[in-house]
Amino acid sequence: RKEVEQDPGPFNVPEGATVAFNCTYSNSASQSFFWYRQDCRKEPKLLMSVYSSGNEDGRFTAQLNRASQYISLLIRDSKLSDSATYLCVVLTGGGNKLTFGTGTQLKVEL
Amino acid sequence: DVKVTQSSRYLVKRTGEKVFLECVQDMDHENMFWYRQDPGLGLRLIYFSYDVKMKEKGDIPEGYSVSREKKERFSLILESASTNQTSMYLCASSAPRGSKNTEAFFGQGTRLTVV
């Protein structure tokens, strides 16, 4: 089983739609969780950290469920500019190893 | 602003050559990472380092070595380049466990082609 698993997509959604991505992780000792965004031919950039209580940043909401070992990302009112690959990232290995999921591709269409 | 700089954006090397990929960060981060990214496989960790002269194998270390002689610099070495090492290589740095912010910051990537 992979340490971090994501549905690769692609998710094709119309502009204005709400879309949700899930990610599961295998190591129950994982400590920190993040969502990154990667545009085509660019490096990944932090979208948001994921906290136990859940957190929101504008149209983006991240949730963590430690009991079921998954994290989620919800994007409301999708924009064309949200089209990208979204990477789930987990901090393990004593707190120093960052493991990435393979990413979920989102395409927002007119 | 955190800056992670990789020495080259594009490299073309011949099979059997020894290849050095350099990465420098300016945020005094303890942790540094080398990943490769291939279509359908995502980012796979090659090696990481949590301190000067310290290194740990990631998930795919075979055919690679690393060097961390100074805190700000982390080098990836392909001892004898092979065509299956053609890939995008990404360097990252982060603050250690217990820090307020532990997210990773990436360099712009090096697209290596081995012919």
Interface residues (C-beta under 8 A of the other chain):
Chain A: P8 Q31 S32 F34 K42 E43 P44 K45 L46 S49 L87 V89 L91 G93 G94 G95 N96 K97 L98 T99 F100 G101 T102 G103
Chain B: N31 F33 Y35 G40 L41 G42 L43 L45 F48 Y50 E56 G58 L90 A92 S94 P96 R97 G98 N101 T102 E103 A104 F105 F106 G107 Q108 G109
